[in-house]
Amino acid sequence: MQELTERELEVLRLMAEGFGNRMIADVLFLAEGTVKNHMSSILLELGAGDRTNAVLRAVREGILR
């Protein structure tokens, strides 16, 4: 498994806090499409089927505390 980039970790942390794509984009000063691209990379990297599963896997693997 490759490590998530710093930006992907930022997106993942905000996902874990319950932020939607638009809110994540606003907080990180990104386009919503860019957030969706990061989201796809995160799901692929963590082998997750959805946002909730990605957060749970990240917590279980120690990526998020």
C-alpha positions as CSV (number, residue, x, y, z in Angstrom):
1,M,0.0,0.0,0.0
2,Q,1.3,3.4,-0.9
3,E,1.1,6.2,1.6
4,L,-1.6,8.9,1.2
5,T,-0.3,12.3,0.2
6,E,-0.5,15.1,2.6
7,R,-3.4,16.6,0.7
8,E,-5.2,13.3,0.7
9,L,-4.7,13.1,4.5
10,E,-6.2,16.5,4.9
11,V,-9.2,15.5,2.8
12,L,-9.6,12.2,4.8
13,R,-9.4,14.1,8.1
14,L,-12.2,16.5,7.0
15,M,-14.2,13.5,5.7
16,A,-13.9,11.9,9.2
17,E,-15.3,15.1,10.7
18,G,-18.4,14.8,8.5
19,F,-17.6,17.4,5.9
20,G,-19.1,17.0,2.4
21,N,-17.1,17.5,-0.8
22,R,-18.2,21.2,-1.2
23,M,-17.2,22.0,2.4
24,I,-13.9,20.3,2.0
25,A,-13.2,22.2,-1.2
26,D,-14.1,25.5,0.6
27,V,-11.9,24.8,3.6
28,L,-8.9,23.7,1.5
29,F,-9.4,26.3,-1.3
30,L,-9.8,23.6,-3.9
31,A,-12.3,23.0,-6.7
32,E,-14.9,20.4,-5.8
33,G,-13.8,18.3,-8.7
34,T,-10.3,18.2,-7.2
35,V,-11.7,17.0,-3.9
36,K,-13.6,14.2,-5.8
37,N,-10.3,13.2,-7.4
38,H,-8.6,13.0,-4.0
39,M,-11.6,11.1,-2.7
40,S,-11.3,8.5,-5.5
41,S,-7.6,8.1,-4.8
42,I,-8.2,7.7,-1.1
43,L,-10.9,5.0,-1.7
44,L,-8.7,3.1,-4.1
45,E,-5.6,3.3,-1.8
46,L,-7.6,2.1,1.3
47,G,-9.6,-0.5,-0.7
48,A,-12.8,1.1,0.5
49,G,-16.1,1.2,-1.2
50,D,-17.4,4.4,0.3
51,R,-16.5,7.3,2.6
52,T,-17.5,5.7,5.8
53,N,-15.5,2.5,5.1
54,A,-12.5,4.7,4.2
55,V,-12.6,6.5,7.5
56,L,-13.1,3.2,9.4
57,R,-10.1,1.6,7.6
58,A,-8.0,4.7,8.2
59,V,-8.7,4.6,11.9
60,R,-8.1,0.8,12.1
61,E,-4.8,1.1,10.3
62,G,-3.6,4.0,12.4
63,I,-3.7,6.6,9.6
64,L,-6.3,8.6,11.5
65,R,-6.5,8.8,15.3
